[in-house]
Amino acid sequence: SDSKKALLVWEPQVSWRCRALESHSGDVTSICFWPKQYRVLTGSRDQTIKMWDLEKHCCMFTLSGHQDEITTIRISNDKEVEEVIERGETFDDYNNILNQDEGLDDEQRMIISASFDKTIKIWNFRSREIEMDLVG
């Protein structure tokens, strides 16, 4: 298998790779750790986002909707997203407060992705649906 298309999970106490989690058909281009859980999001050249369970070593779900390579993935809550849009901030301006865990449960979280298709998509974690599609 091509290791660029896999999520390589390393055991911190040892110096060898524990497991390669494979599911993307294109190179992995972005990664984001889910707060307080053994989960991670990956974005790929295959235009998809995948949520991985690192304890069970499996892909939990796949998000599809971009038309080009995923460049960035972040996690936020719905209130933060609304405030950023109201203030007209850019995705880069918002980067420094994303991924901070404020004791929210998964139902309150949003997944934010950017792509070379010149869109930012805001995904509802619960429904796995696109809440907002920003084109620029």
Backbone hydrogen bonds, N-H to C=O, Kabsch-Sander energy under -0.5 kcal/mol:
donor,donor_aa,acceptor,acceptor_aa,energy
3,S,1,S,-0.7
5,K,2,D,-1.9
6,A,3,S,-1.3
7,L,21,L,-3.0
8,L,6,A,-0.7
9,V,7,L,-0.6
9,V,19,R,-3.1
10,W,8,L,-0.6
11,E,16,W,-0.9
14,V,11,E,-1.4
18,C,9,V,-1.8
19,R,9,V,-1.7
21,L,7,L,-3.2
21,L,19,R,-0.6
22,E,20,A,-0.7
23,S,5,K,-0.8
24,H,5,K,-0.7
28,V,4,K,-3.2
29,T,43,G,-2.4
30,S,43,G,-1.4
32,C,41,L,-2.2
34,W,39,R,-2.1
37,Q,34,W,-1.2
39,R,37,Q,-1.8
40,V,52,W,-1.6
41,L,32,C,-3.3
42,T,50,K,-2.3
43,G,30,S,-2.4
44,S,48,T,-1.3
45,R,27,D,-2.5
47,Q,44,S,-1.4
49,I,63,L,-2.0
50,K,42,T,-2.5
51,M,61,F,-2.2
52,W,40,V,-3.1
52,W,50,K,-0.5
53,D,58,C,-2.9
54,L,38,Y,-3.1
54,L,52,W,-0.7
55,E,38,Y,-0.6
57,H,53,D,-1.1
58,C,53,D,-1.6
60,M,51,M,-3.5
60,M,58,C,-0.5
61,F,51,M,-1.0
63,L,49,I,-3.3
65,G,47,Q,-0.7
66,H,47,Q,-0.7
70,I,44,S,-2.0
71,T,114,A,-2.7
72,T,114,A,-1.4
74,R,112,I,-2.6
76,S,110,M,-2.4
78,D,108,Q,-1.3
81,V,77,N,-1.8
82,E,78,D,-2.0
83,E,79,K,-2.2
84,V,80,E,-2.2
85,I,81,V,-2.1
86,E,82,E,-2.3
87,R,83,E,-1.9
88,G,84,V,-0.8
88,G,85,I,-0.7
89,E,84,V,-1.9
94,Y,90,T,-1.4
95,N,91,F,-0.8
95,N,92,D,-0.7
97,I,94,Y,-1.6
98,L,94,Y,-0.9
98,L,95,N,-0.5
99,N,75,I,-2.7
100,Q,97,I,-1.0
102,E,100,Q,-0.6
108,Q,105,D,-1.8
109,R,106,D,-1.4
110,M,76,S,-3.4
111,I,123,W,-2.1
112,I,74,R,-2.8
112,I,110,M,-0.5
113,S,121,K,-2.6
114,A,72,T,-2.2
115,S,119,T,-1.5
116,F,69,E,-2.3
118,K,115,S,-1.5
120,I,134,L,-2.5
121,K,113,S,-2.8
122,I,132,M,-2.7
123,W,111,I,-3.5
123,W,121,K,-0.6
124,N,129,E,-2.9
125,F,109,R,-1.5
125,F,123,W,-0.6
128,R,124,N,-2.3
131,E,122,I,-3.5
131,E,129,E,-0.5
132,M,122,I,-1.5
134,L,120,I,-3.2
134,L,132,M,-0.5
135,V,133,D,-0.6
136,G,118,K,-2.8
